[in-house]
Amino acid sequence: MRTIELNQRQELILQIVKDNGPITGEQIAEKLSLTRATLRPDLAILTMAGFLDARPRVGYFYTGKTGAQLFSERLRKLTVKDFQSLPVVVNESSSVYDAIVTMFLEDVGTLFVVNAEAHLVGILSRKDLLRASIGKQDLQSVPVSIIMTRMPNITMCASDDLLIDVASLLISKQIDGLPVVREVKMDNAVKYEVLGRITKTNITKAFVQMASDEIH
């Protein structure tokens, strides 16, 4: 769904419903001297977009919402699971060198570090790896566990979280991405399995898709 530019007939339909609603499709068609079949696509678009609502045996009525309000409502319903991408993970025993190669090959800004049970134990950012590479240490002998940000100092999200809330987190914490996790109870403790990642790029794609999707 997107904020659409209405054509002249759709604008006329909106005005008729504003002035006369609730009003049936037949009555709208009569006012425009058109057939009900001709108007059906326009009424479907206006209803799907949220400008109009329809009730059986009552007719169409104007919701009173602007395009910007409808866009905002749509935005606030988007969840992480609809836009998350595959996570890029490395084992905590991997070397800093291997992590740098992985980040380069996968073209990502954040790596998620997991243990032997595939549970999240840390995060590596570009800054972490850059900082480590500046020194004279042998990057092939330094494990990523030495330089990673560790639990519990990791900001995470779940698949059902709202996209707008995650976007706010990314901005407030000035980070590029978050791991999408699922809680796993083990040995009376809560661990986290990495299901995906959500990044500024994912969120940008979501906004672009909202603005460009056609209503059918």
VODREN-338282 format. One line per field, with one value per atom (N, C-alpha, C): residue number from 1; x, y, z; atom name. Coordinates in steps of 0.001 Angstrom, whole numbers. Layout:
VODREN-338282
drenvo: (NUM; ...)
c1: (X; ...)
c2: (Y; ...)
c3: (Z; ...)
lonu: (CA; ...)
//
This chain:
VODREN-338282
drenvo: (1; 1; 1; 2; 2; 2; 3; 3; 3; 4; 4; 4; 5; 5; 5; 6; 6; 6; 7; 7; 7; 8; 8; 8; 9; 9; 9; 10; 10; 10; 11; 11; 11; 12; 12; 12; 13; 13; 13; 14; 14; 14; 15; 15; 15; 16; 16; 16; 17; 17; 17; 18; 18; 18; 19; 19; 19; 20; 20; 20; 21; 21; 21; 22; 22; 22; 23; 23; 23; 24; 24; 24; 25; 25; 25; 26; 26; 26; 27; 27; 27; 28; 28; 28; 29; 29; 29; 30; 30; 30; 31; 31; 31; 32; 32; 32; 33; 33; 33; 34; 34; 34; 35; 35; 35; 36; 36; 36; 37; 37; 37; 38; 38; 38; 39; 39; 39; 40; 40; 40; 41; 41; 41; 42; 42; 42; 43; 43; 43; 44; 44; 44; 45; 45; 45; 46; 46; 46; 47; 47; 47; 48; 48; 48; 49; 49; 49; 50; 50; 50; 51; 51; 51; 52; 52; 52; 53; 53; 53; 54; 54; 54; 55; 55; 55; 56; 56; 56; 57; 57; 57; 58; 58; 58; 59; 59; 59; 60; 60; 60; 61; 61; 61; 62; 62; 62; 63; 63; 63; 64; 64; 64; 65; 65; 65; 66; 66; 66; 67; 67; 67; 68; 68; 68; 69; 69; 69; 70; 70; 70; 71; 71; 71; 72; 72; 72; 73; 73; 73; 74; 74; 74; 75; 75; 75; 76; 76; 76; 77; 77; 77; 78; 78; 78; 79; 79; 79; 80; 80; 80; 81; 81; 81; 82; 82; 82; 83; 83; 83; 84; 84; 84; 85; 85; 85; 86; 86; 86; 87; 87; 87; 88; 88; 88; 89; 89; 89; 90; 90; 90; 91; 91; 91; 92; 92; 92; 93; 93; 93; 94; 94; 94; 95; 95; 95; 96; 96; 96; 97; 97; 97; 98; 98; 98; 99; 99; 99; 100; 100; 100; 101; 101; 101; 102; 102; 102; 103; 103; 103; 104; 104; 104; 105; 105; 105; 106; 106; 106; 107; 107; 107; 108; 108; 108; 109; 109; 109; 110; 110; 110; 111; 111; 111; 112; 112; 112; 113; 113; 113; 114; 114; 114; 115; 115; 115; 116; 116; 116; 117; 117; 117; 118; 118; 118; 119; 119; 119; 120; 120; 120; 121; 121; 121; 122; 122; 122; 123; 123; 123; 124; 124; 124; 125; 125; 125; 126; 126; 126; 127; 127; 127; 128; 128; 128; 129; 129; 129; 130; 130; 130; 131; 131; 131; 132; 132; 132; 133; 133; 133; 134; 134; 134; 135; 135; 135; 136; 136; 136; 137; 137; 137; 138; 138; 138; 139; 139; 139; 140; 140; 140; 141; 141; 141; 142; 142; 142; 143; 143; 143; 144; 144; 144; 145; 145; 145; 146; 146; 146; 147; 147; 147; 148; 148; 148; 149; 149; 149; 150; 150; 150; 151; 151; 151; 152; 152; 152; 153; 153; 153; 154; 154; 154; 155; 155; 155; 156; 156; 156; 157; 157; 157; 158; 158; 158; 159; 159; 159; 160; 160; 160; 161; 161; 161; 162; 162; 162; 163; 163; 163; 164; 164; 164; 165; 165; 165; 166; 166; 166; 167; 167; 167; 168; 168; 168; 169; 169; 169; 170; 170; 170; 171; 171; 171; 172; 172; 172; 173; 173; 173; 174; 174; 174; 175; 175; 175; 176; 176; 176; 177; 177; 177; 178; 178; 178; 179; 179; 179; 180; 180; 180; 181; 181; 181; 182; 182; 182; 183; 183; 183; 184; 184; 184; 185; 185; 185; 186; 186; 186; 187; 187; 187; 188; 188; 188; 189; 189; 189; 190; 190; 190; 191; 191; 191; 192; 192; 192; 193; 193; 193; 194; 194; 194; 195; 195; 195; 196; 196; 196; 197; 197; 197; 198; 198; 198; 199; 199; 199; 200; 200; 200; 201; 201; 201; 202; 202; 202; 203; 203; 203; 204; 204; 204; 205; 205; 205; 206; 206; 206; 207; 207; 207; 208; 208; 208; 209; 209; 209; 210; 210; 210; 211; 211; 211; 212; 212; 212; 213; 213; 213; 214; 214; 214; 215; 215; 215; 216; 216; 216)
c1: (844; 0; 880; 440; 1238; 331; 939; 183; 38; -1167; -1351; -1854; -1597; -2173; -3476; -4584; -5881; -6167; -6860; -7249; -8515; -8925; -10042; -11332; -11599; -12831; -12799; -11645; -11529; -11703; -11195; -11394; -12885; -13580; -15016; -15785; -15386; -16028; -15844; -14615; -14344; -15227; -15350; -16160; -17635; -18117; -19514; -19756; -18821; -18986; -18865; -17957; -17828; -19154; -19778; -20982; -22241; -22262; -23515; -23449; -22270; -22110; -22883; -23253; -22993; -23852; -23254; -23925; -23539; -24482; -24219; -23456; -22864; -22161; -23091; -24322; -25288; -25616; -25739; -26051; -24887; -23658; -22472; -22446; -22689; -22681; -23737; -24900; -25983; -25603; -24930; -24526; -23493; -22697; -21659; -22105; -23344; -23887; -23011; -22586; -21761; -22385; -21903; -22409; -21651; -22281; -21637; -20362; -20390; -19222; -18038; -18327; -17261; -16584; -17360; -16816; -16133; -16418; -15942; -14424; -13564; -12120; -11738; -12372; -12064; -12481; -13652; -14108; -13217; -12752; -11855; -10541; -9995; -8734; -8896; -9951; -10172; -10413; -11070; -11319; -10048; -9293; -8046; -7020; -7034; -6090; -6469; -7728; -8149; -8882; -9076; -9800; -11292; -11795; -13197; -13296; -14414; -14741; -16118; -16408; -17695; -18317; -19609; -20346; -21508; -21702; -22797; -24143; -24927; -26294; -26326; -25169; -25108; -24512; -23357; -22720; -21332; -20845; -19499; -19553; -18522; -18394; -16931; -16707; -15365; -14710; -13470; -12780; -12266; -12133; -11637; -10130; -9450; -7997; -7313; -6220; -5434; -4477; -3902; -2914; -1747; -1298; -173; -556; -1783; -2231; -2299; -2797; -2894; -1513; -573; 798; 1404; 1157; 1681; 1094; -196; -834; -237; -21; 572; 1978; 2742; 4103; 4154; 3218; 3217; 2734; 2338; 1927; 3013; 4062; 5127; 5947; 6269; 7066; 8409; 9313; 10673; 10677; 9827; 9879; 9587; 8897; 8567; 9762; 10792; 11894; 13289; 13366; 14675; 15392; 16719; 17527; 18322; 19024; 19772; 20925; 21182; 22284; 23630; 24662; 26023; 26733; 27099; 27650; 29060; 29817; 31128; 31200; 32022; 32195; 33121; 32898; 33707; 35187; 35496; 36901; 37551; 36763; 37327; 38320; 39266; 40262; 39715; 40341; 39973; 40172; 41224; 41483; 40324; 39863; 38748; 37481; 37291; 36112; 36163; 37350; 37502; 37192; 37702; 37448; 35953; 35312; 33873; 33073; 33400; 32683; 32841; 34055; 34312; 33550; 33602; 32965; 31436; 30891; 29436; 28906; 29807; 29444; 28408; 28731; 27860; 28647; 27915; 28568; 28663; 27994; 27966; 28001; 28814; 28846; 28331; 27588; 27087; 27948; 28410; 29318; 28526; 28693; 27967; 28951; 28452; 29281; 29051; 29575; 29474; 28031; 27136; 25723; 24920; 25596; 24969; 24140; 24493; 23810; 24618; 23917; 24565; 25396; 26644; 27518; 28156; 28101; 28725; 28418; 28881; 28692; 29995; 30268; 31455; 31009; 31492; 31192; 32431; 32250; 33399; 34425; 33933; 34845; 35679; 35054; 35790; 36936; 36645; 37665; 38733; 38312; 39278; 40219; 39649; 40457; 41488; 41063; 41965; 43062; 42758; 43730; 44780; 44536; 45493; 46768; 46619; 47788; 48724; 49781; 50784; 50588; 49480; 49261; 48922; 49176; 48898; 47399; 46704; 45248; 44772; 45637; 45250; 45315; 45944; 46077; 45191; 44517; 43647; 42199; 41553; 40155; 39223; 38113; 37170; 36576; 36609; 36060; 36801; 38014; 38818; 38298; 37771; 37426; 35925; 35117; 33680; 32967; 31812; 30908; 30158; 30190; 29650; 28246; 27581; 26349; 26687; 25852; 24495; 24441; 25596; 25636; 25297; 24338; 23950; 22482; 22208; 20824; 20273; 19128; 18537; 17091; 16489; 15062; 14490; 13175; 12479; 11735; 11370; 10702; 9392; 8702; 7394; 7476; 8665; 8802; 8408; 7914; 7533; 8775; 8727; 9863; 10193; 9166; 9390; 10128; 9855; 10553; 12016; 12282; 13665; 14424; 13762; 14392; 14787; 13928; 14234; 15443; 15531; 16676; 17983; 17954; 19155; 19634; 18678; 19031; 19554; 18855; 19232; 20574; 20856; 22109; 23213; 22875; 23853; 24574; 23774; 24320; 23686; 24352; 23908; 22875; 22903; 21995; 21841; 20776; 20487; 20299; 20677; 20336; 18863; 18224; 16852; 16959; 16463; 16715; 15429; 15604; 14537; 15103; 14354; 14801; 14798; 15852; 15966; 16355; 15528; 15820; 16694; 17822; 18772; 19482; 19449; 20134; 19715; 18409; 17849; 18348; 18771; 19228; 18597; 18532; 17970; 19100; 19089; 20044; 19290; 20043; 19409; 19923; 18984; 19306; 19114; 20093; 20031; 19226; 18136; 17263; 17515; 18010; 18194; 18847; 18824; 19358; 18441; 18392; 17636; 18560; 18704; 19671; 19003; 19764; 19253; 18875; 19624; 19319; 17981; 17719; 16422; 15275; 15460; 14401; 14192; 15278; 15162; 14405; 14709; 14005; 12519; 12200; 10791; 10064; 10699; 10077; 9906; 10925; 10836; 9728; 9623; 8568; 7195; 7040; 5754; 5381; 6375; 6121; 5900; 6302; 6244; 5295; 4827; 3920; 2615; 2175; 901; -234; -1376; -2578; -3359; -3688; -4442; -5855)
c2: (-1189; 0; 1240; 2297; 3513; 4726; 5871; 7114; 7429; 7279; 7370; 8742; 9060; 10259; 9843; 10375; 9977; 10670; 9935; 10572; 11404; 12097; 13045; 12346; 11171; 10473; 9986; 9535; 9082; 10245; 11411; 12604; 12963; 12822; 13103; 12117; 10854; 9835; 10165; 10540; 10903; 12054; 13060; 14231; 13864; 13003; 12561; 11823; 10936; 10162; 11075; 12052; 13013; 13750; 14163; 14993; 14177; 12902; 12149; 10833; 10474; 9158; 8995; 7743; 6547; 6525; 6017; 6023; 4748; 4177; 2923; 3162; 2094; 2188; 2576; 2062; 2406; 3895; 4454; 5878; 6742; 6306; 7041; 7012; 5828; 5675; 6566; 6642; 7472; 8946; 9396; 10803; 11136; 10148; 10373; 9961; 9482; 9027; 7920; 7008; 5885; 4591; 3463; 2180; 1769; 916; 402; -369; -1101; -1882; -966; 182; 1128; 1667; 1885; 2462; 1440; 153; -873; -804; -669; -586; 622; 1774; 2980; 2812; 2241; 2032; 1034; 24; -964; -313; 530; 1218; 2135; 2914; 3862; 3146; 1985; 1224; 546; -62; -736; 261; 1470; 2495; 3090; 2874; 3369; 4695; 5270; 6539; 6337; 5185; 4851; 3562; 3407; 2136; 1733; 445; -34; -994; -868; -1768; -2392; -3691; -4358; -3721; -3550; -3003; -1567; -944; 459; 1322; 905; 1654; 2134; 3064; 3612; 4868; 5044; 6284; 6682; 7968; 8544; 8344; 7866; 7600; 8877; 9941; 11191; 11251; 10270; 10211; 10731; 11453; 11962; 10880; 11117; 10174; 9980; 11077; 10980; 10151; 10309; 9528; 8050; 7741; 6354; 5732; 6515; 6038; 5742; 6632; 6453; 5205; 4989; 3802; 2533; 2550; 1403; 1149; 2212; 2099; 1457; 1833; 1345; -90; -694; -2096; -3034; -2480; -3308; -3952; -5226; -5931; -6356; -6680; -7050; -8249; -9243; -10492; -10291; -9208; -8951; -8434; -7949; -7300; -7763; -8639; -9086; -9884; -9879; -10634; -11698; -12517; -13605; -13056; -13662; -13192; -13675; -12921; -13349; -13566; -14809; -15161; -15713; -15563; -16187; -16840; -17858; -18522; -17713; -17810; -17030; -17412; -18579; -18996; -18522; -17926; -17424; -16306; -16158; -15096; -13772; -12706; -11374; -11290; -11912; -11924; -12568; -13722; -14416; -13561; -12852; -11991; -10851; -10274; -9190; -9696; -10875; -11465; -11727; -12275; -12559; -11279; -10240; -8978; -8407; -8529; -8018; -8814; -10140; -10990; -10893; -10772; -10703; -9279; -8316; -6902; -6465; -6700; -6304; -5418; -4718; -3832; -4411; -5551; -6156; -7672; -8300; -9759; -10184; -11281; -11811; -13005; -12987; -14018; -15043; -16322; -17389; -18388; -19147; -20180; -21521; -22585; -23908; -24377; -23869; -24231; -23304; -22446; -21485; -20439; -20141; -19095; -17803; -16689; -15389; -15070; -14712; -14340; -12970; -12443; -11150; -10577; -9360; -8650; -7973; -7963; -7291; -6241; -5032; -3961; -3662; -2865; -2435; -1713; -900; -156; -1090; -2156; -3133; -3734; -4139; -4791; -3802; -2584; -1563; -1239; -1104; -809; -1912; -3155; -4283; -4354; -3945; -4058; -2959; -1900; -793; -1185; -2043; -2461; -3384; -3786; -4634; -6115; -6449; -7840; -8689; -9977; -10925; -11213; -10711; -10825; -12261; -13136; -14529; -15311; -14734; -15443; -14856; -13743; -13100; -13533; -14189; -14594; -13393; -13453; -12344; -12134; -13160; -13038; -11995; -11661; -10659; -9249; -8999; -7625; -7386; -8431; -8272; -7603; -7027; -6560; -7771; -7965; -9187; -9005; -10140; -10163; -9779; -9026; -8621; -7238; -6751; -5396; -5381; -6203; -6303; -5921; -5021; -4640; -5610; -6217; -7232; -6871; -7631; -7482; -8840; -8920; -10149; -9965; -11067; -11012; -10252; -10305; -9660; -8198; -7692; -6288; -5391; -4212; -3258; -2652; -2509; -1973; -547; 237; 1622; 1704; 753; 728; 366; -582; -975; 173; 898; 2055; 3088; 3296; 4243; 3771; 2464; 1906; 2144; 1890; 2069; 3516; 4435; 5854; 6259; 5869; 6303; 5723; 4493; 3854; 4027; 4657; 4941; 3677; 2664; 1407; 1088; 193; -98; -1217; -2149; -3275; -4006; -4803; -5587; -7047; -7945; -9351; -9584; -10372; -10800; -12157; -12257; -13457; -14114; -15355; -16096; -16637; -16475; -16956; -18477; -19034; -20480; -20719; -21472; -21767; -23004; -22860; -23964; -23880; -24987; -25046; -23885; -23669; -22613; -21219; -21057; -19748; -19472; -18204; -17811; -17529; -18269; -18046; -17477; -17067; -16452; -17072; -17540; -18078; -16972; -16798; -15741; -16217; -15512; -15862; -15010; -13792; -12889; -11601; -10641; -9321; -8266; -7141; -6001; -4807; -4139; -3062; -1799; -732; 509; 310; -543; -828; -1535; -2528; -3216; -2232; -1331; -380; 607; 1030; 1917; 1230; -53; -813; -905; -1063; -1143; 152; 1284; 2572; 2793; 2416; 2569; 1690; 474; -432; 135; 696; 1303; 2430; 3180; 4350; 3985; 2768; 2446; 1311; 539; -570; -55; -734; -385; -1090; -451; -1055; -1693; -2955; -3667; -3971)
c3: (0; 0; 0; -685; -669; -651; -431; -522; -2001; -2544; -3983; -4384; -5653; -6227; -6904; -6441; -6961; -8291; -9162; -10410; -10188; -11233; -11084; -10655; -11214; -10860; -9406; -8979; -7590; -6615; -7002; -6166; -6088; -7220; -7240; -6356; -6423; -5590; -4109; -3743; -2352; -1899; -2763; -2400; -2239; -3116; -3025; -1720; -1361; -128; 1096; 1026; 2128; 2354; 1263; 1355; 1635; 1215; 1253; 2022; 2480; 3103; 4392; 4772; 3958; 2703; 1628; 333; -405; -1125; -1823; -3118; -3648; -4915; -6042; -5998; -7038; -7021; -5818; -5699; -6175; -5879; -6366; -7888; -8451; -9913; -10553; -9926; -10465; -10482; -9418; -9353; -10416; -10806; -11809; -13204; -13316; -14600; -15207; -14341; -14769; -14257; -14785; -14307; -13039; -12259; -11040; -11391; -12512; -12930; -13259; -13846; -14194; -12941; -11898; -10672; -9769; -9994; -9068; -8814; -9837; -9570; -8722; -8984; -8210; -6750; -6534; -5161; -4431; -5164; -4554; -4138; -5009; -4706; -3498; -3476; -2384; -1064; -1141; 81; 576; -336; 37; 560; 9; 451; 1790; 2205; 3512; 3487; 2297; 2220; 2513; 2057; 2282; 3075; 3737; 4359; 3856; 3912; 3394; 4395; 4551; 5429; 4659; 4788; 4077; 4405; 3379; 3494; 4025; 4147; 4586; 3481; 2980; 1916; 2283; 1502; 1679; 2540; 3365; 4118; 4178; 4327; 4320; 5679; 5679; 6949; 7611; 6825; 7391; 7518; 6929; 7064; 5813; 6019; 4902; 4413; 3258; 2731; 3691; 4317; 5251; 6481; 6948; 8105; 7766; 6578; 6158; 5985; 5462; 5309; 6676; 7632; 8987; 9638; 9446; 10013; 9420; 8123; 7447; 7985; 8142; 8635; 10015; 10867; 12245; 12376; 11279; 11309; 10792; 10201; 9641; 10760; 10600; 11595; 11013; 11891; 11498; 10566; 10846; 10070; 8594; 8259; 6857; 6057; 6743; 6027; 6480; 7467; 7934; 6858; 6918; 5963; 6708; 5958; 6576; 7416; 8573; 9407; 8864; 9152; 8823; 10156; 10432; 11731; 11610; 12686; 12820; 14189; 14305; 15587; 16479; 17782; 18720; 18687; 18145; 18037; 16745; 15846; 14588; 14855; 13957; 14109; 13606; 14049; 13579; 12069; 11577; 10139; 9384; 9858; 9204; 9239; 10346; 10469; 9468; 9281; 8310; 6902; 6569; 5248; 5061; 6099; 6020; 5815; 6564; 6429; 5026; 4481; 3134; 2084; 2172; 1172; 1222; 2427; 2582; 2437; 2426; 2269; 3303; 4571; 5676; 6639; 7504; 8463; 9851; 10071; 11394; 11270; 12123; 12206; 13569; 13606; 14864; 15259; 16489; 16985; 17787; 17436; 18118; 18723; 19712; 20328; 19634; 20210; 19595; 19491; 20379; 20335; 19429; 18689; 17764; 18492; 19744; 20496; 20439; 20391; 20282; 21516; 21287; 22416; 22219; 20995; 20769; 19406; 19206; 17936; 17552; 16264; 15724; 14719; 14887; 13941; 13098; 12080; 11266; 12137; 13055; 13933; 14799; 15295; 16112; 15314; 14098; 13275; 12805; 12509; 12110; 13256; 14450; 15628; 15876; 15700; 15931; 14882; 13665; 12574; 12597; 13353; 13403; 14151; 15155; 15935; 15157; 15806; 15154; 15464; 16100; 16467; 15250; 15360; 14291; 14276; 13271; 13227; 13080; 12582; 12408; 13714; 14707; 15986; 17082; 16775; 17771; 17525; 18487; 18304; 18418; 17731; 17758; 19152; 19977; 21328; 22156; 21737; 22459; 22200; 21007; 20629; 20478; 20522; 20268; 21443; 21143; 22196; 22716; 24034; 24611; 25162; 25325; 26089; 27522; 28251; 27853; 27217; 26733; 26173; 24686; 24306; 22902; 22760; 21849; 21552; 20521; 20840; 19969; 19664; 18771; 18507; 18150; 18127; 17779; 16456; 15839; 14533; 14574; 15709; 15815; 16245; 16496; 16875; 15711; 16026; 14989; 14344; 13038; 12301; 12732; 13027; 13414; 14747; 15670; 16955; 16773; 15870; 15601; 14940; 14045; 13409; 14460; 15438; 16512; 17327; 17557; 18288; 17536; 16233; 15421; 15466; 15435; 15462; 16834; 17880; 19230; 19668; 19236; 19644; 18613; 17485; 16427; 15967; 15642; 15131; 13788; 13047; 11681; 11596; 12561; 12470; 13786; 13849; 15049; 14684; 15594; 15373; 15695; 14866; 15141; 15824; 17040; 17840; 18331; 18778; 19438; 20742; 21812; 23120; 23161; 23773; 23968; 25426; 26142; 27544; 27633; 28329; 28442; 29783; 30534; 31838; 32736; 32797; 33651; 33289; 32059; 31578; 30221; 29878; 28592; 27605; 26506; 25430; 24232; 23215; 22054; 20766; 19968; 18651; 17618; 16752; 15739; 14536; 14261; 13141; 11905; 12111; 10995; 11440; 10558; 10892; 10302; 10955; 10443; 10476; 9358; 9228; 8698; 8690; 8113; 6645; 5956; 4559; 4430; 5300; 5289; 5482; 6432; 6754; 5605; 4985; 3827; 2698; 2472; 1435; 1749; 3034; 3438; 3112; 3410; 3145; 1640; 870; -589; -1147; -628; -1099; -788; 396; 769; -174; -588; -1434; -2902; -3304; -4720; -5072; -4087; -4374; -4977; -5980; -6609; -5879; -5832; -5275; -6417; -6252; -7295; -6795)
lonu: (N; CA; C; N; CA; C; N; CA; C; N; CA; C; N; CA; C; N; CA; C; N; CA; C; N; CA; C; N; CA; C; N; CA; C; N; CA; C; N; CA; C; N; CA; C; N; CA; C; N; CA; C; N; CA; C; N; CA; C; N; CA; C; N; CA; C; N; CA; C; N; CA; C; N; CA; C; N; CA; C; N; CA; C; N; CA; C; N; CA; C; N; CA; C; N; CA; C; N; CA; C; N; CA; C; N; CA; C; N; CA; C; N; CA; C; N; CA; C; N; CA; C; N; CA; C; N; CA; C; N; CA; C; N; CA; C; N; CA; C; N; CA; C; N; CA; C; N; CA; C; N; CA; C; N; CA; C; N; CA; C; N; CA; C; N; CA; C; N; CA; C; N; CA; C; N; CA; C; N; CA; C; N; CA; C; N; CA; C; N; CA; C; N; CA; C; N; CA; C; N; CA; C; N; CA; C; N; CA; C; N; CA; C; N; CA; C; N; CA; C; N; CA; C; N; CA; C; N; CA; C; N; CA; C; N; CA; C; N; CA; C; N; CA; C; N; CA; C; N; CA; C; N; CA; C; N; CA; C; N; CA; C; N; CA; C; N; CA; C; N; CA; C; N; CA; C; N; CA; C; N; CA; C; N; CA; C; N; CA; C; N; CA; C; N; CA; C; N; CA; C; N; CA; C; N; CA; C; N; CA; C; N; CA; C; N; CA; C; N; CA; C; N; CA; C; N; CA; C; N; CA; C; N; CA; C; N; CA; C; N; CA; C; N; CA; C; N; CA; C; N; CA; C; N; CA; C; N; CA; C; N; CA; C; N; CA; C; N; CA; C; N; CA; C; N; CA; C; N; CA; C; N; CA; C; N; CA; C; N; CA; C; N; CA; C; N; CA; C; N; CA; C; N; CA; C; N; CA; C; N; CA; C; N; CA; C; N; CA; C; N; CA; C; N; CA; C; N; CA; C; N; CA; C; N; CA; C; N; CA; C; N; CA; C; N; CA; C; N; CA; C; N; CA; C; N; CA; C; N; CA; C; N; CA; C; N; CA; C; N; CA; C; N; CA; C; N; CA; C; N; CA; C; N; CA; C; N; CA; C; N; CA; C; N; CA; C; N; CA; C; N; CA; C; N; CA; C; N; CA; C; N; CA; C; N; CA; C; N; CA; C; N; CA; C; N; CA; C; N; CA; C; N; CA; C; N; CA; C; N; CA; C; N; CA; C; N; CA; C; N; CA; C; N; CA; C; N; CA; C; N; CA; C; N; CA; C; N; CA; C; N; CA; C; N; CA; C; N; CA; C; N; CA; C; N; CA; C; N; CA; C; N; CA; C; N; CA; C; N; CA; C; N; CA; C; N; CA; C; N; CA; C; N; CA; C; N; CA; C; N; CA; C; N; CA; C; N; CA; C; N; CA; C; N; CA; C; N; CA; C; N; CA; C; N; CA; C; N; CA; C; N; CA; C; N; CA; C; N; CA; C; N; CA; C; N; CA; C; N; CA; C; N; CA; C; N; CA; C; N; CA; C; N; CA; C; N; CA; C; N; CA; C; N; CA; C; N; CA; C; N; CA; C; N; CA; C; N; CA; C; N; CA; C; N; CA; C; N; CA; C; N; CA; C; N; CA; C; N; CA; C; N; CA; C; N; CA; C; N; CA; C; N; CA; C; N; CA; C; N; CA; C; N; CA; C)
//
